[in-house]
Amino acid sequence: MIVSSAFAGKRFAVLGLARSGLASVETLLASGAMVTAWDNREEARELVAGRAEIGDPVSIDLAGFDGVVVSPGVPLNRHPIASAAREAGVPLIGDIELFAMARPSLPPHRVVAITGTNGKSTTTALVHHLCRSAALPCRMGGNIGLPVLGQDPLAAGGVYVLELSSYQIDLTLNLAADIAALINLSPDHLDRYDGFEGYVASKARLFAMQHAGQQAVFGRGDRDTLKIASEVMAARDPGTVHVVDPDTLTGQAGWPSLQGPHNLQNAAIAVEIATLLGLREAQWRPALASFKGLAHRMERVAEYHGVLFINDSKATNPASTAPALAAFPRVHWIVGGLPKGDRLDECAPYFDHVVAAYTIGEAGPRFAELLEQQMPVQRSEMMCDAVRQAMVAAQPGDVVMLSPACASFDQFRDFEARGDSFRQIVEALIAEQRGPRA
């Protein structure tokens, strides 16, 4: 775990005791801080009872606290902790800000921070993979993997690679990433912001926290990302701003886990970051071919009788589903869930790639109405029915793909549970078709 003298003798409240909250409590306690912790779940409170004070930061007197560490899942625009901290004059921060505060006491290192609406997990994992393949010491954290505070600190010369959601950026004040990257922007999480403009402004703060001479990397696939890039370029040395053209990166056919135009953009941004970290092409190019990808993100779960089954459960909005459809010429598309809107406009340019659609979940009836004029549609309702119907209809060379363009919470706990269900159904149906072993 990361321990820092920056917290010694200070007083913090921690709201939310899931993974990042628990890691924050452990770091603060080990660093000599006084901690008051709270979670609505009694079993979570019991994990820190006897070592931290137990109290809800909303109801206790926050005077004299140095910060309230909030889980990124807490909606700051609705939760009473926001007004309670504001009235007490205490900053609301997250575990990434604690990491930023601890950085001066760590061995010399660099930080890469990656954000965007779609693709940030894949890009973060790919940068981590490229660094490890080149024997560059690194840690991966933030919105992916283990909480960064809970990992052992790197020796001098190492690189921390962080995926940051807008929620985490909202709770970070002083990160100053050596390399910050914005992949793309499209409407998402608008229930937490004052319109799309508020969401865009949250992402842009990642670059406002940087210092002169630090590097900024941008995708070029949408005008909002390019607008932030131009604003950053106008405010600093243009040589530190890099707008990446994915078409300059060749060889995608040899990278099985990085198929489709969106993954070409992810790879191009990861290569740009790797180059800024000092990696040579002879180091990063072979590593692209060995990258295994991430579960639930264009994950190849099986191939049977020439049909490929793809789990893209992480595609929780139409903008993230569109490039998945673009990646394959003949797709049996399983779509639906808890909708974030009632349209699929971003996917429309690739409807000609869809052999048939199989609608599921709460969005199923509306999506069926939208799609029936464009393609054959099965109103499947349930995942198991959709997979079975698609498997029967698919021909060799086709792809059966779960890319829901929706949140999962109507039928599943989260997108991971949805993807796991898809994988299990596919494996069970294949086993059923193969029959009992002799």
Secondary structure, DSSP 4 states (H G I P E B T S, - for coil): ----GGGTT-EEEEE--SHHHHHHHHHHHHTT-EEEEE-SSHHHHHTTBTTBEE--TTTS--TT-SEEEE-TTS-TTT-THHHHHHHHT--EE-HHHHHHHHGGGSPSEEEEEEE-SSSHHHHHHHHHHHHHHTT--EEEEESSSS-GGGSPPPPTTEEEEEE--HHHHHT-S----SEEEE----S--GGGTTHHHHHHHHHHHHHHTPPTT-EEEE--SSHHHHHHHHHHHHHS-GGGEEE--GGG---GGG-TTS-SHHHHHHHHHHHHHHHHTT--HHHHHHHHHH---BTTBSEEEEEETTEEEEE-TT--SHHHHHHHHHT-SSEEEEEESB-SSS--GGGGGGGGGEEEEEEESTTHHHHHHHHTTTS-EEEEESHHHHHHHHHHH--TT-EEEE--SSBSTTTSSSHHHHHHHHHHHHHHHHHHHH----
